[in-house]
């Protein structure tokens, strides 16, 4: 059921109020300027886990974006996330010497499980602000979920491939799973609605999988490989067929795996 007070609805309201009809990310500085929010981008290697901050000092407002990780998509998501805290009127959790603030970590940008969390709400706002359903969903008509689609739309909307992949799965009717990992340890799992019953079984990259070998040998797979469902989901799903494809940024020991279930 549509909730007019939801974070996504607020993001739609912002875009409509600001008259933004095209790809939103290039307009974020205009949004901040309209709201009299100063924006600062700087590399903070001593604060590697800090993605960004929203800071209040009296009537003054500011957003800080940590550009230590050189990924414009991550920077844009951080920007949208902090705008989410602002427009959703969240109460800042930190106060010191007359200054109140949000200090948002890399982990805050990915949290999805605690649905009452202000970080989850800020993320929901950010997703709709960056990739509005009205623009994004029509581009998926007749497509299949693969790295080509993910990369193309990520470039078009100025977002990270991870954020783009998650958004694609919001609208995919077929059973797909996107798995993010560091080394062979799973760090995040996103499922399309048709695959949610399988997602809970994914705890790590199985040693028998094609993904495990790709990660161990730092390979970027160009096609999907077939695996029995038992490899990923246990013997209960031995009659399921899984197609898997893995690609990584192995310099940073991270990778993504797409699973298509049939």
Secondary structure, DSSP 4 states (H G I P E B T S, - for coil): ---TTSHHHHHHHHHHHHT--S-SGGGHHHHHHHTTEEEEEE--GGGTTEEEEEEEETTEEEEEEE-SS--HHHHHHHHHHHHHHHHTTPPPSEEETTEEEEEEETTTTT--S-TT-HHHHHHHHHHHHHS-HHHHGGGGTT---SHHHHHHHHHHHT--HHHHHHHHHHH--S-EEEEEEETTEEEEEEE-GGGHHHHTT--B--TTSHHHHHHHTT---SS-EEEEHHHHH-GGGTT-EEEEEEEEEGGGTEEEEEEEE-
